[in-house]
Each structure stands twice: as structure tokens, then as C-alpha cells.
Amino acid sequence: MIVLNVGRFAEEKGLSIQDLADRADISYNTAKGLYRGYTTRVDLPILDKICSILEVSPGDLLVQVPDNEPVGLFYPKKVELAQLQQTN
């Protein structure tokens, strides 16, 4: 699966979801989906804006991981409670 790392890079820059939405001129809900990794489709102009804001390339934001690998905070819908308990 492909995972978005927008939230990780935004946090490193000290940007909240609202900050990201304001700077990219996108809705809060769109920014939230990108930030938390819920988004399954990204328009290229939005991806370009996000990359510019975070000073990264698209390859930094889009990462391929095995389907069975828990990917943590920024893709919570894929992390099940049992997986979290196994890692602790």
C-alpha cells in the first residue's frame, strides 16, 4: 500500500492541520485527510503545493509499505488494536 507522510513532515515544520490548510489554500477536511493519511487520492496541483510548503519532493511524501505492516499514527485506519498490542 502507498502511505502519505504529510503529517510527519508537517509536524517537523511545526504546522498544524489548519496551518497546512491555510498555506495550501485547501479545505480543513482535505488537509486533515492528507495530514492523517486518510486520503486515497491526491490532485497533482495540491500535491505540488504541499511539497512546496513542506520543502520535500513527492517521493518523500508517498511511501510504499507492505500491506500487512502497521504504519502507525499517520495511517490510523490500517492499524488495528491487536497490531498495536503486539508491538508493545
Backbone as a printed PyTorch tensor [residue, N CA C, xyz], in Angstrom:
tensor([[[  0.8390,  -1.1730,   0.0000],
         [  0.0000,   0.0000,   0.0000],
         [  0.8860,   1.2380,   0.0000]],

        [[  0.3460,   2.3220,  -0.4910],
         [  1.0450,   3.5960,  -0.5010],
         [  0.5710,   4.3960,   0.7100]],

        [[  1.5120,   4.9580,   1.4470],
         [  1.2140,   5.7130,   2.6550],
         [  1.6650,   7.1550,   2.4680]],

        [[  0.8610,   8.0880,   2.9420],
         [  1.2160,   9.5050,   2.9130],
         [  1.9290,   9.8970,   4.2070]],

        [[  3.0320,  10.5660,   4.0870],
         [  3.7920,  11.0410,   5.2410],
         [  3.6450,  12.5440,   5.4460]],

        [[  2.5640,  13.1210,   4.9870],
         [  2.3730,  14.5690,   5.0940],
         [  2.4150,  15.0100,   6.5540]],

        [[  1.7190,  14.3090,   7.4130],
         [  1.6550,  14.6790,   8.8190],
         [  3.0160,  14.7040,   9.4900]],

        [[  3.8320,  13.7250,   9.1850],
         [  5.1650,  13.6640,   9.7930],
         [  5.9910,  14.8840,   9.4180]],

        [[  5.9960,  15.2250,   8.1310],
         [  6.7740,  16.3850,   7.6810],
         [  6.1730,  17.6910,   8.1760]],

        [[  4.8480,  17.7660,   8.2260],
         [  4.1930,  18.9770,   8.7330],
         [  4.5300,  19.1900,  10.2040]],

        [[  4.5030,  18.1250,  10.9800],
         [  4.8580,  18.2440,  12.4010],
         [  6.2980,  18.6960,  12.5800]],

        [[  7.1890,  18.1740,  11.7490],
         [  8.5980,  18.5860,  11.8250],
         [  8.7430,  20.0850,  11.5590]],

        [[  7.8590,  20.6340,  10.7440],
         [  7.8880,  22.0670,  10.4380],
         [  7.0500,  22.8760,  11.4230]],

        [[  6.4150,  22.1940,  12.3730],
         [  5.5850,  22.8880,  13.3550],
         [  4.2430,  23.3300,  12.8120]],

        [[  3.7490,  22.6680,  11.7740],
         [  2.4840,  23.0550,  11.1480],
         [  1.3340,  22.1830,  11.6450]],

        [[  0.2630,  22.8160,  12.0170],
         [ -0.9620,  22.1050,  12.3850],
         [ -1.7540,  21.8080,  11.1060]],

        [[ -2.8310,  21.0730,  11.2710],
         [ -3.7070,  20.8070,  10.1200],
         [ -4.2380,  22.1200,   9.5650]],

        [[ -4.6710,  23.0200,  10.4340],
         [ -5.2010,  24.3140,   9.9780],
         [ -4.1390,  25.1370,   9.2700]],

        [[ -2.9050,  25.1190,   9.7820],
         [ -1.8040,  25.8320,   9.1200],
         [ -1.6050,  25.3060,   7.7090]],

        [[ -1.6070,  23.9850,   7.5800],
         [ -1.4130,  23.3560,   6.2680],
         [ -2.5470,  23.7420,   5.3250]],

        [[ -3.7770,  23.7080,   5.8240],
         [ -4.9370,  24.0810,   5.0080],
         [ -4.8270,  25.5270,   4.5350]],

        [[ -4.4680,  26.4240,   5.4430],
         [ -4.3590,  27.8420,   5.0920],
         [ -3.2550,  28.0830,   4.0630]],

        [[ -2.1010,  27.5060,   4.2840],
         [ -0.9760,  27.7290,   3.3680],
         [ -1.1970,  27.1140,   1.9970]],

        [[ -1.8560,  25.9520,   1.9570],
         [ -2.0950,  25.2750,   0.6750],
         [ -3.3770,  25.7390,   0.0080]],

        [[ -4.1560,  26.5750,   0.7080],
         [ -5.4390,  27.0600,   0.1900],
         [ -6.3670,  25.8930,  -0.1490]],

        [[ -6.4880,  24.9660,   0.8150],
         [ -7.3780,  23.8200,   0.6860],
         [ -8.2770,  23.7850,   1.9210]],

        [[ -9.3490,  23.0180,   1.8420],
         [-10.2640,  22.9380,   2.9770],
         [ -9.5970,  22.2330,   4.1510]],

        [[-10.1250,  22.4880,   5.3340],
         [ -9.6040,  21.8430,   6.5370],
         [ -9.7280,  20.3230,   6.4100]],

        [[-10.8670,  19.8480,   5.9000],
         [-11.0780,  18.4040,   5.7740],
         [-10.0920,  17.7600,   4.8100]],

        [[ -9.7730,  18.4380,   3.7270],
         [ -8.7800,  17.9220,   2.7880],
         [ -7.4170,  17.8630,   3.4610]],

        [[ -7.0630,  18.9240,   4.1600],
         [ -5.7760,  18.9590,   4.8690],
         [ -5.7180,  17.8780,   5.9410]],

        [[ -6.8220,  17.6750,   6.6360],
         [ -6.8800,  16.6540,   7.6850],
         [ -6.6510,  15.2590,   7.0980]],

        [[ -7.2810,  14.9810,   5.9730],
         [ -7.0960,  13.6860,   5.3170],
         [ -5.6620,  13.4610,   4.8770]],

        [[ -5.0460,  14.5000,   4.3500],
         [ -3.6450,  14.4060,   3.9390],
         [ -2.7330,  14.2490,   5.1460]],

        [[ -2.9700,  15.0380,   6.1630],
         [ -2.1460,  15.0720,   7.3740],
         [ -2.1620,  13.7230,   8.0930]],

        [[ -3.3520,  13.1480,   8.1850],
         [ -3.5110,  11.8960,   8.9320],
         [ -3.3720,  10.6480,   8.0720]],

        [[ -3.2640,  10.8430,   6.7680],
         [ -3.0640,   9.7070,   5.8840],
         [ -4.3300,   9.0050,   5.4470]],

        [[ -5.4970,   9.6160,   5.6360],
         [ -6.7530,   9.0070,   5.2380],
         [ -6.9840,   9.0980,   3.7390]],

        [[ -6.4090,  10.0840,   3.1240],
         [ -6.6520,  10.3640,   1.7130],
         [ -6.1720,   9.2270,   0.8330]],

        [[ -7.0090,   8.8430,  -0.1270],
         [ -6.6250,   7.7850,  -1.0640],
         [ -6.3570,   8.3300,  -2.4640]],

        [[ -6.7180,   9.5930,  -2.6910],
         [ -6.4480,  10.2410,  -3.9830],
         [ -5.9930,  11.6690,  -3.7310]],

        [[ -4.9850,  12.0750,  -4.4790],
         [ -4.4570,  13.4270,  -4.3110],
         [ -4.3320,  14.0700,  -5.6840]],

        [[ -4.9210,  15.2540,  -5.8410],
         [ -4.7510,  16.0050,  -7.0830],
         [ -3.3130,  16.4890,  -7.1680]],

        [[ -2.7330,  16.4120,  -8.3450],
         [ -1.3320,  16.8080,  -8.5110],
         [ -1.0670,  18.2650,  -8.1370]],

        [[ -1.9620,  19.2140,  -8.4680],
         [ -1.7000,  20.5970,  -8.0330],
         [ -1.6450,  20.7250,  -6.5040]],

        [[ -2.4790,  19.9700,  -5.7950],
         [ -2.4430,  20.0030,  -4.3300],
         [ -1.1620,  19.3640,  -3.8270]],

        [[ -0.7730,  18.2380,  -4.4090],
         [  0.4800,  17.5890,  -4.0280],
         [  1.6540,  18.5340,  -4.2490]],

        [[  1.6300,  19.2610,  -5.3390],
         [  2.6940,  20.2270,  -5.6370],
         [  2.7500,  21.3210,  -4.5630]],

        [[  1.5820,  21.8440,  -4.1710],
         [  1.5390,  22.8740,  -3.1180],
         [  2.0930,  22.3400,  -1.8030]],

        [[  1.6590,  21.1440,  -1.4360],
         [  2.0970,  20.5380,  -0.1690],
         [  3.6090,  20.3300,  -0.1810]],

        [[  4.1360,  19.8390,  -1.2990],
         [  5.5840,  19.6390,  -1.4190],
         [  6.3330,  20.9580,  -1.2660]],

        [[  5.8180,  22.0040,  -1.8680],
         [  6.4660,  23.3170,  -1.7570],
         [  6.4430,  23.8300,  -0.3250]],

        [[  5.3170,  23.6950,   0.3310],
         [  5.1740,  24.1620,   1.7040],
         [  6.1160,  23.3990,   2.6400]],

        [[  6.1860,  22.0910,   2.4510],
         [  6.9950,  21.2530,   3.3410],
         [  8.4490,  21.1330,   2.8930]],

        [[  8.7560,  21.6990,   1.7220],
         [ 10.1010,  21.6620,   1.1470],
         [ 10.6050,  20.2320,   0.9970]],

        [[  9.7530,  19.3950,   0.3750],
         [ 10.0820,  17.9950,   0.1120],
         [  9.6770,  17.6550,  -1.3190]],

        [[ 10.0580,  16.4840,  -1.7650],
         [  9.6360,  16.0090,  -3.0800],
         [  8.4680,  15.0410,  -2.9010]],

        [[  7.7160,  14.7670,  -3.9650],
         [  6.6070,  13.8130,  -3.8430],
         [  7.0650,  12.4540,  -3.3120]],

        [[  8.2560,  12.0380,  -3.6840],
         [  8.7720,  10.7540,  -3.2090],
         [  8.9840,  10.7090,  -1.7070]],

        [[  9.1650,  11.8680,  -1.0850],
         [  9.2830,  11.9110,   0.3710],
         [  7.9270,  11.6870,   1.0450]],

        [[  6.8770,  12.1420,   0.3850],
         [  5.5360,  12.0670,   0.9630],
         [  4.8300,  10.7520,   0.6870]],

        [[  5.1550,  10.1150,  -0.4270],
         [  4.4970,   8.8760,  -0.8190],
         [  5.4620,   7.7130,  -0.6150]],

        [[  5.0990,   6.8040,   0.2820],
         [  5.9690,   5.6870,   0.6100],
         [  5.1850,   4.3920,   0.4580]],

        [[  5.8060,   3.3970,  -0.1710],
         [  5.1620,   2.1030,  -0.3190],
         [  5.6080,   1.1800,   0.8070]],

        [[  4.6400,   0.5980,   1.5100],
         [  4.9240,  -0.3380,   2.5990],
         [  4.1110,  -1.6140,   2.3550]],

        [[  4.5640,  -2.7380,   2.8860],
         [  3.7850,  -3.9760,   2.7350],
         [  2.3950,  -3.8320,   3.3550]],

        [[  1.4110,  -4.4870,   2.7570],
         [  0.0280,  -4.3680,   3.2320],
         [ -0.1410,  -4.8040,   4.6810]],

        [[  0.6490,  -5.7590,   5.1370],
         [  0.4730,  -6.2810,   6.4960],
         [  1.2810,  -5.5240,   7.5420]],

        [[  2.0070,  -4.4980,   7.1390],
         [  2.8360,  -3.7340,   8.0710],
         [  2.0330,  -2.6150,   8.7130]],

        [[  1.9750,  -2.5650,  10.0610],
         [  1.2880,  -1.4300,  10.6890],
         [  2.1160,  -0.1720,  10.4590]],

        [[  1.4620,   0.8960,  10.0750],
         [  2.2010,   2.0950,   9.7090],
         [  2.0120,   3.2450,  10.6790]],

        [[  1.3260,   3.0160,  11.7640],
         [  1.3060,   3.9830,  12.8440],
         [  0.3450,   5.1310,  12.7060]],

        [[  0.7030,   6.2050,  13.3800],
         [ -0.1540,   7.3550,  13.5810],
         [ -0.7110,   7.9400,  12.2990]],

        [[  0.0690,   7.9990,  11.2440],
         [ -0.3690,   8.7410,  10.0700],
         [ -1.1860,   7.9160,   9.0870]],

        [[ -1.5550,   6.7220,   9.4640],
         [ -2.4920,   5.9460,   8.6660],
         [ -3.3120,   5.0880,   9.6240]],

        [[ -4.0590,   5.7400,  10.5380],
         [ -4.7170,   5.0160,  11.6130],
         [ -5.7600,   4.0070,  11.1730]],

        [[ -6.3690,   4.1690,  10.0120],
         [ -7.4020,   3.2040,   9.6380],
         [ -6.8150,   1.8230,   9.3370]],

        [[ -5.5110,   1.7310,   9.1070],
         [ -4.8710,   0.4460,   8.8510],
         [ -4.3150,  -0.1990,  10.1180]],

        [[ -4.2790,   0.5160,  11.1910],
         [ -3.7070,  -0.0110,  12.4250],
         [ -4.8410,  -0.5330,  13.2950]],

        [[ -4.8280,  -1.8030,  13.5890],
         [ -5.8430,  -2.3980,  14.4420],
         [ -5.2990,  -2.5310,  15.8580]],

        [[ -6.1800,  -2.5940,  16.8140],
         [ -5.7980,  -2.6740,  18.2100],
         [ -4.8590,  -3.8530,  18.4590]],

        [[ -5.1390,  -4.9990,  17.8760],
         [ -4.3000,  -6.1870,  18.0730],
         [ -2.8690,  -5.9230,  17.5940]],

        [[ -2.7260,  -5.2080,  16.4860],
         [ -1.3920,  -4.8850,  15.9790],
         [ -0.6580,  -3.9780,  16.9410]],

        [[ -1.3500,  -3.0100,  17.5120],
         [ -0.7250,  -2.1040,  18.4520],
         [ -0.2740,  -2.8470,  19.7130]],

        [[ -1.0970,  -3.7720,  20.1780],
         [ -0.7640,  -4.5230,  21.3830],
         [  0.4410,  -5.4310,  21.1550]],

        [[  0.5840,  -5.9610,  19.9540],
         [  1.7210,  -6.8320,  19.6460],
         [  3.0370,  -6.0780,  19.6700]],

        [[  3.0230,  -4.8080,  19.3080],
         [  4.2620,  -4.0300,  19.2610],
         [  4.6490,  -3.4930,  20.6260]],

        [[  3.7570,  -3.5330,  21.5850],
         [  4.0670,  -3.0010,  22.9340],
         [  4.4640,  -4.0760,  23.8770]]])
